[in-house]
Amino acid sequence: MPHICRCFLLLSPALLAGCNSAFYWPEARPPIPSISTAEGIQIHHFESEDGTILQGWFVPAKTMETKGLVVFCHGADTNIGEYYPSVEFLPAGGFDLFLFDYRGYGASEGKPSREGTIEDAHAAIDYAKRIPLVRKPVVALQGFSLGAGIAIVVAAERPDVAGIVAEGGFESYRRIGRKVAGDRWSTWALQILVPILISGGSDPIDYVQSISPRPLFLIHGQKDPLIPYTMTEDLYTKAGEPKKLWIMKDYVHYNPPEKRHPQYERRVSNFLEYIFEVADGRTPDVDPDCLPGDKIYD
């Protein structure tokens, strides 16, 4: 499972060097799925906007008809091989799924950067829509942690994204850097230097309002020790309609499939279905608690 704790605990020493690369902890090895998950995964290679060669996995919907295409933006560490189990339920639920590794992650070339990861997400969407087995190239984004922020920025920049599910995200790179520095007595005083050590730009809080009128589902664990759930509440406040907020009580930053909220798969699947039904001009037919317009704390 993703070693998110390692990523953020190691962020503080990197602040001393003023290193924006502290947000990225790639595992640069080919992401090989286990025998139990290998069936149906197609390996693809494609170019990012600057020619960097990236690797992605395409998993077609395991149903007669597909509801739409979901492009997944993963978190700050490891690679798609570690994150695939967390979204494996989507193809079984009727969604085509495309996961990709940012530059420097897994088998993708290059070195990660803020601008590069955003370029890579744009390229992944463009490529995934052209995969011959994609039966319905209407795209929704799902992002986790760092990937939630990337997905928010990319969705705001391109109108062909029909909607987004963003989990465990933060408001800005500087704010999460300041939070991490303040968590440890040895780096507490460095909070004042964060604007110098960490560059601004491409912050989700500056883009989230531009997603409207497309649907947005924000999710966070209330006991997340790494990224405060209040950051997602702030994103929700800034976002336009339609939107939905779900704060999962007693849950942390990353919750593996066997330990996550019992309603997680149902609510995420239903909201994605809602996104695609709205994009198709149809009247949504999903569970009432999965519709935008309210906040859930459970």
N, C-alpha and C positions, 0 to 999 in steps of 0.2 A: 504494500500500500504506500501511497505517497508519503515521503518523509517531510511533511510541511514544517514540523517543529524544528528540524535541523535547519531548514531554510531561513526561518525568521530569527532563530537564536543566533545564527552566524551573521545576521545582518549588521549587528552592532559593531563588531570589529571593523567591518568594511566601511562604516561611516567615517572612521578615522582617516581613511585614505580617500575619502570623497568619491566613492566608487558606485556609480549607478548600476554596475553589473552585479551588485549584491542582491538584486531582486531575482536573479536567475541562477538556479542550481540544477543544470541539466545533467542527465546521465547519458553520456555520449557512447552508446552501444546500441546495436540493432534491437528494437523492442520485439522480442519473440514471444508470441502468445503461448500459453500452455496448450497441451493436447485437447483439454476440455473446451477451450474457447476458440481453437484455431479454425474450426469448420465455418466456412462462409466468409472469412476475412480475405479481402483482396488487397494486395500491397500495390500502391501507386507511387510514382515519382513525378514531380512537377516542379516548375520554376516559380520562384517568388518574383516580385517586381524588378529586382535588380539582378536576376539571373541565378540566384542561389538555388541549388537543388534541394528540395524538401521531400520528405516521405510522409505518406498518409495511408490510412486504412479505410477501405470502404466495405461496409456491411449492409447488404440489401435487406429490405423488410422481409420478414419471414411470414408474410401473409399474402393472400391473393391480390389484394390491392394495397397501395401505399398511400399514406396520409400526407406525406411531404418529406423533405430532406432536412435533416438536422446536422449542422456542422458544429463540432464540439471543440472549444478552446480550453486546453487543460491548464493546470496550475503551474507553480514556479519551479517544480523540481521533477526529477526522473524523466519519464517519457510516456508515450501513449500506451505502452504495454502495461504500465502500472495503473493507468486510469480507465482502461477499457472495461474492467468489471463493474465500474460505477455507472456505466451507461449501456451495459449489455442488454438491459431490459427493453431498450427502445426498438431495435429491429423486431423483437418478438411482439411488440405492441403495434407494429404496422408502419414504422418510420424507417426510411433509408437513413443510414448514419455514416458520416465521414469524420474521422479523427485525423489530426495531423500533428506533427512535431514542428515546433518553431525551429528556426536556424540554431544549430549547436546542440539540439536535443536529439536523442535517439540516433537514427541514421541520416538525419538532415545535416547538410553542410553548414559551414559558417559559424559565427559567434553571436549569441543573443544580444539584443539591445531593445530599447523601448520602441524606437522607430521600426526596427527590423521585425519585431513580433507583430506589429500592426500591419506592416506590409505583407507578412506571411499569411495572416488571417484573411486579408483581401484576396490574395492569390489562391488560398484554399477554397474560398467560396466560388471564385470564378472557375476553378478547375472542377470542383465537385459537381457543379451544374452541368458540365459537359460529359460526365461519365455516362457511357452508353446505357448502362443498366439502371440509371436514375429515371424512373418512370414519371416523376412529377417534380420538375426542378424549381419548386417554390421553396425558399430557404428560410429556416429559423435558426437562430444561434442559441447554443447553450454554453455557458462558461462557468468555470469554477475558480475562485480565489483570484490570482493574477489574470486568469482567463476570463473571469467575469468582467474585469475592467477593460480588457482588450475587446471583448465582445460588445460592450456598451459603446466604446469609441467607434468601432467599425460599423455597428448598426446605425449609429447616428450619421455616419459618412456616406451610407449607400441606401437608397430607398428600396432596393430590391430585397432587402431583408424584411421578412414579413412580421417578425416579432422575436422576442428574446427571453430566455430564462437565465438569470444571473444569480449565482450562489456564492456566499462567503466573500463578497467583494469589498473593496475599500474605496474611499472618496478620492484620495490623491496620493501620489508617491511620497510627497514630502510629509503629509500628515501621518502616514503609516510609519515612515522613517522616524518621525518625532516620537511616535508612540513607543516604538521598539527601543529607542535610545532612553526614553524615560522609564522603561521597565526595569532597568538595571542601575544600581547605584554607581557602578564604575563608569557608566556613560551618560548619566543623568544630565550633567552639565553640557553635553554635546547637543542637546535639543536646540539651543540657540544658534548652532552652526548648520542646522539642517538645510536652510535655504541656500547655503553656499555649497554644501557637500552633495546635495541631491538636486538635480535640475528639475525645473518645472515643465509643464506641457503634457498633453495627452492624458489629462486627469479625468476620470469618469464623471466626477461631479460637474464638470464643464460641458459634458456631452449628453448627459442622461435626458435632459429636457427635450432634446431634438429627436428622440425616438418616437415620441407621440406624433401622429395618432395610432401608431402600431403598438400592439400589446406588449407589456413588460411585466415579468414575474420576478420579484426579488425575494431571495431566501437567505436565511442566516441562522446559525446556532446561537442561542442566547448565552451559552457558557463558553463561547469561543475565546480562548486565552490569547490568540494571536492577532486577530482582527476584530475589534469590538463590534457587536451587532448594531450598535448605535450608528455606525457608519452606513450600514444598509438602510437604516431608518431615515438617515439624512438624504440618501440617494432617492428614497421613495418620496420624501417631501418635495424634493426638487423636480422629480419627474412629472410629466404630463399624463393625462388619461389616454387610454385605459391602462390601469396598473393594478398590481396586487402585491401585498407584502405578507410573507410568512416567516415568523420568528419561531424556531423550533426550541421549545423549552428543554432544558437538560441535555442539549446536544452541543458538541464542540465544533472545531473548524472542519475537520474531515471525519465523516462517519462511514466506515466501510459498509458494503451492502448488507452484511449480516447483523449490523448494529445500528442501522439508520432508522429514522422515524417510520413507523408502520404505514403511514399514509404517503410516503415520499413518492414512490413509483406511480401511484394513482394520480396524485395531484400534478406531478410534472407531466405525465402522459396526457392528462386531460387538458392542461393548459396549452401544451403544444398542439393538441388537436383543435383547441379553440382558435389558436393562431392561424392554422391552415384553413379552417372553416371560414373565418372572417376574410382571409385573403381570397378565398374562392367566391365570396359574396353570398355564402350560405348562412342560414340561421344556426347559431351554435347549439349543439346538442351534447353538452357535457354536464358532469356533476355540478350542482349549484355552488358548492364551496370551492370550485375551481375557476369560477368566473371572476373577472376583475371587479374592483369596486369596494373591496373591504380589506381588513387586516386580520390575520389569524395569529394567535399566540397559543400554541398547544404542544 
